[in-house]
Amino acid sequence: MKFGDLKKEGHWPTLFAAFLYFDFSFMMWTMLGPLATEIGESLSLRGFTMSDDQQATLLAIPVLAGALLRIVLGIFVDKFGAKKTALISQLIVIATLFYAYMSADTITYSQLLWVALGLGFAGASFAVALPQAGQWYPPRLQGTVLGIAGAGNIGVVIDFLFAPKIAELWGWASVFLVGAVLSTIVLVAYMMMAKDAPTSVYKPNPKKLRDYLKLMRDRDTWWFNLFYAVSFGGFIGFANYMKVYLMNTYQADMSSFGINVMDESNVKVIAGYFGALCIFAGAMLRPVGGAFADKMGGIKSLYIFFGMIIVLSFISAFVALPFWGAILVMFLIMANLGMANGSVFQLVPQRFGKDIGIMTGLIGAAGGLGGTVLIKTFGWSQGAYDGYSAGFLIFAAMVMVALVGISLVKTRWRTTWGAVSGARI
């Protein structure tokens, strides 16, 4: 397939607009992660000190809201169209960003929780951008089209690269202003470029709530929810909590890299850069995981990736790693989580090809819920034990449960739907 085919068939301005919408939405969705320490210090100066659990809650709410809203917006796409749904959702996000900027000097923790909830609409963009782009193109181009439209995971990397530096130069509130302005520009571009596919191209098959409930009675739905709650949940959870983890554990140890640990604002920026490096591995290696799964089968790939994550989590829990060692281990954890995401979605279309739209919403929601649990678990671990060993052990245990699940279903999957799928399972 040549990329020129995307211009000959379908509607490439909509594809580009969907990519922009999703990419920038993903940036807004994860914005609180790289700003958590700066926001905490600002509140502390006004007499409110966030506990570890409260900080984790603040970071978890956008993930949780984004997970649940994916199902809601997916239903809205069918009922009102992707473009109207995207415009309303984006306006809510823009209003949230402007509110956070204008009230930054007096904002309370409770108000920040509402900001976090508003940012959840950005995380739900997954359920809008992918269907809108995919509806324009024939089945043989779906993989490429959805890969382009869904490349928004890179948005969290951009957050960690630039948000701490902008906060250092102009204050953390300015990050929300920059986000609001960029989101407004994307909104205007989206309004001009994006179009809903006509019924002559896309034969609508609206999803109803009972369609979701029907699939939720299928045991395979819950197995896939578990696998994605571990893989994508691990990715988005660690991505949001990465800077907090590095600052709480390795701030003093950063001097081994020649970093002036007495300059706290610079330390935050450097922690953001190293966090971006780890997150980059997970975001960019997702297609690699899918390619591995195509060659050796999704089940075998998940055995490898989940097995590596368990080993690396035990290392983080039991070994007193220096800063460079922690970065290396987190880089490898995120890389394997990203590749596991690709492997899960190599299997999903083989099992639920006729219901892939609904399953994408359900599994995506499960991934967000998994990320919420991980963030809260790590916040609890730091508060209860002044460290993250317990958090890594609990995460490793969840991955082990997923591995046991793979062992329980692999024979049935390979001898039933896998035998006629035409792909390696």
DACORDA-V48046 format. One line per field, one symbol per residue. phi: phi as a letter, one per 20 degrees, with the letter a starting at -180 (. if undefined). psi: psi as a letter, one per 30 degrees, with the letter a starting at -180 (. if undefined). Layout:
phi = ???
psi = ???
This chain:
phi = .dffffefdmbfffffffffgffffffffdffgfdgfffgfffffenddffffffffgfefgffffffffffffffgfednfffffffffffffffffffffdgfcfdfffffffgffffffffggfdfffffffedfgfdfgffffffeffgfffffgffdgffffffcnffffffgffffffffffffgedecfffffedefcgedgfffffffeeffgfffgfffffffgfffffffegffffffdcgfffffemefffeffffffffffffffffgfffeegfffffgffednfffffgfffffffgffffffddfefgfffffffgfffffffffgfffefegffecgfcffffffffffffffffffffffffffffeclrdgfffffffffffffffffffdgffffedfffdfncfd
psi = kkffffeelajeeeeeeeeeeeeeeeeeegefefgeeeeeeeeefggjjkleeeeeeeffeeeeeeeefeeeeeeeeeefleeeeeeeeeeeeeeeeeeeefgefgkleeeeeeeeeeffeefffefeeeeeefffllefgeeeefeeeggfffeeeeefeeeeeeeeeglfefeeeeeeeeeeeeeeeeeeekkkklffejjkikklefeeeefffkfeeeeeeeefeedeeeeeeeeefeeeeeefegeeffffggkjffieeeeeeeeeeeeeeeeeeeefgeeeeeeeeeefkeeeeeeeeeeeeeeeeeeeefkikleeeeeeeeeeeeeeeeeeeeeegeeefeehefheeeeeeeeeeeeeeeeeeeeeeeeeeeeeghlgeeeeeeeeeeeeeeeeeeeefeeeeffcfffgfglk.
